[in-house]
């Protein structure tokens, strides 16, 4: 009996993990008839995850002690590089008028 419960819970866990993967990868966008939609170039349109779905994914990862450690070449590292400002060391502070200086 206990083994049956473990198997059921394991199956639920696997199903939820697979659902999370689908949410993160994006699911095909479908029209009212359930047909997959394509853009004018023939590329399949993706239905982005909702904030609620992303919260479920976040909690699932957190509950399973999965975190992202920065390392060279991973998507988080690439995102961080993309967010850096392109000014380098050549930034000059701008003085505001009437700031008393």
C-alpha positions as CSV (number, residue, x, y, z in Angstrom):
1,X,0.0,0.0,0.0
2,X,2.8,2.5,0.9
3,X,4.7,1.6,-2.2
4,X,1.6,2.4,-4.3
5,X,1.4,5.9,-2.7
6,X,5.1,6.5,-3.4
7,X,4.7,5.5,-7.0
8,X,1.7,7.8,-7.4
9,X,3.5,10.7,-5.8
10,X,6.5,10.0,-8.0
11,X,4.3,10.1,-11.1
12,X,2.7,13.4,-10.0
13,X,6.2,14.8,-9.4
14,X,7.3,13.7,-12.9
15,X,4.2,15.1,-14.5
16,X,4.7,18.4,-12.8
17,X,8.3,18.5,-13.8
18,X,7.4,17.9,-17.4
19,X,4.7,20.6,-17.2
20,X,7.3,23.0,-15.9
21,X,9.6,22.2,-18.8
22,X,6.8,22.9,-21.3
23,X,6.0,26.2,-19.6
24,X,9.6,27.3,-19.7
25,X,10.1,26.3,-23.4
26,X,6.8,27.8,-24.4
27,X,3.8,26.0,-25.8
28,X,2.4,26.4,-29.3
29,X,-0.1,29.2,-29.7
30,X,-3.5,27.8,-30.8
31,X,-6.5,29.4,-32.5
32,X,-10.1,28.9,-31.5
33,X,-10.3,25.6,-33.3
34,X,-7.2,24.3,-31.5
35,X,-4.9,24.5,-34.5
36,X,-1.3,25.6,-34.1
37,X,-0.8,29.2,-35.3
38,X,2.2,30.2,-37.5
39,X,3.4,33.7,-38.4
40,X,3.8,35.0,-42.0
41,X,7.2,33.4,-42.2
42,X,5.9,30.0,-41.3
43,X,7.4,30.0,-37.8
44,X,5.3,28.5,-35.1
45,X,4.0,31.1,-32.7
46,X,4.7,30.4,-29.0
47,X,2.3,31.1,-26.2
48,X,4.3,32.7,-23.4
49,X,4.0,31.6,-19.8
50,X,1.7,33.6,-17.5
51,X,3.0,35.1,-14.3
52,X,1.0,32.5,-12.4
53,X,2.6,29.7,-14.3
54,X,6.1,31.1,-13.8
55,X,5.3,31.3,-10.0
56,X,4.4,27.6,-10.0
57,X,7.7,26.8,-11.8
58,X,9.6,29.0,-9.4
59,X,8.1,27.3,-6.3
60,X,8.6,23.8,-7.8
61,X,12.3,24.6,-8.3
62,X,12.6,26.1,-4.8
63,X,10.8,23.1,-3.2
64,X,13.3,20.8,-4.9
65,X,16.4,22.9,-3.8
66,X,17.2,23.8,-7.4
67,X,19.0,27.1,-7.9
68,X,21.0,28.7,-10.6
69,X,24.7,29.3,-9.8
70,X,26.4,31.7,-12.2
71,X,28.9,30.1,-14.4
72,X,30.4,31.2,-17.7
73,X,28.3,30.5,-20.7
74,X,25.0,29.8,-19.0
75,X,21.9,31.8,-20.0
76,X,22.0,33.9,-16.8
77,X,25.5,34.9,-17.5
78,X,24.6,35.9,-21.0
79,X,21.6,37.9,-19.7
80,X,23.8,39.6,-17.2
81,X,26.3,40.6,-20.0
82,X,23.5,41.9,-22.1
83,X,22.2,44.1,-19.3
84,X,25.6,45.8,-18.7
85,X,25.7,49.4,-19.9
86,X,28.0,50.1,-22.9
87,X,29.5,53.2,-21.4
88,X,32.7,51.7,-19.9
89,X,34.8,54.1,-17.8
90,X,33.8,57.2,-19.9
91,X,30.8,58.2,-17.8
92,X,30.8,61.9,-16.9
93,X,28.3,62.9,-14.2
94,X,25.8,65.5,-15.4
95,X,25.3,68.6,-13.2
96,X,21.7,69.6,-12.8
97,X,20.8,73.2,-13.1
98,X,19.9,74.8,-9.7
99,X,21.4,72.0,-7.7
100,X,23.4,74.4,-5.6
101,X,26.9,73.4,-7.0
